Amino acid sequence: KIDPNVKIIIMGDLNDDPVSPSVAKVLGAKGDKKDIGPGDIYNPWAEPFKQGIGTLAYNDSWNLFDQIMITQPFLPTDQSGVFFKAAYIFHKPWMVQTSGRYKGYPKRTYDFDNYMQGYSDHFPTYLVLLKKTGTKMKTILIWWHRRRAAWHNGEKHISGRWNYHVEWANWHLAQIKRLEGK
């Protein structure tokens, strides 16, 4: 069991959905905030998955393998620390295949040896976290995209193996400015 007061973020391409036994039973991640207690893990992707929303498609069925989960201490909003606001899938029209056998799927980079000029066969996921700083709110975005993980607070960016696409960076900064009222 984990220390119930520690804020932990678990993220990755899990190759399993939020309701799969490896996530729901082994990790014990729960999809309903009201069921979360000290030491528990909240998975904000369980309900969207149950509604047919996903980050990748296979045989015309959506999966939600790209998940970001958090421990219970992120959930209370009446705290001085960083807290959870929302979870999203970054899904823009320019990221969707418009023709062929993958029509409607994420626009992949390659189909075997054929370069498709896309981005990935998975859509990125991200969390919006907030922190009260005096009378203002500071916004932090935590995002996951296959082998690319990052946090972004409008000032600094740290990522995995390679920098993420410029359009994503600009979109993230615009979201932060919008959420902070700038």
Buried (B, 14 or more C-beta within 10 A) or exposed (E): EEEEEEBEBBBBBBEBBBBBEEBBEEBEBBBEEEEBEEBBBBBBBBEBBEEEBBBBBEEEEBBBBBBBBBBBBBBEEEEEEBBBBEBBBBBEEEBBBEEEEBEEBBBBEEBEEEEBEBBBBBBBBBBBBBBBEEEEBBBBBBBBBBEBBBBBBBEEBEBEEEEBBEEBBEBBBEBBEEBEEE
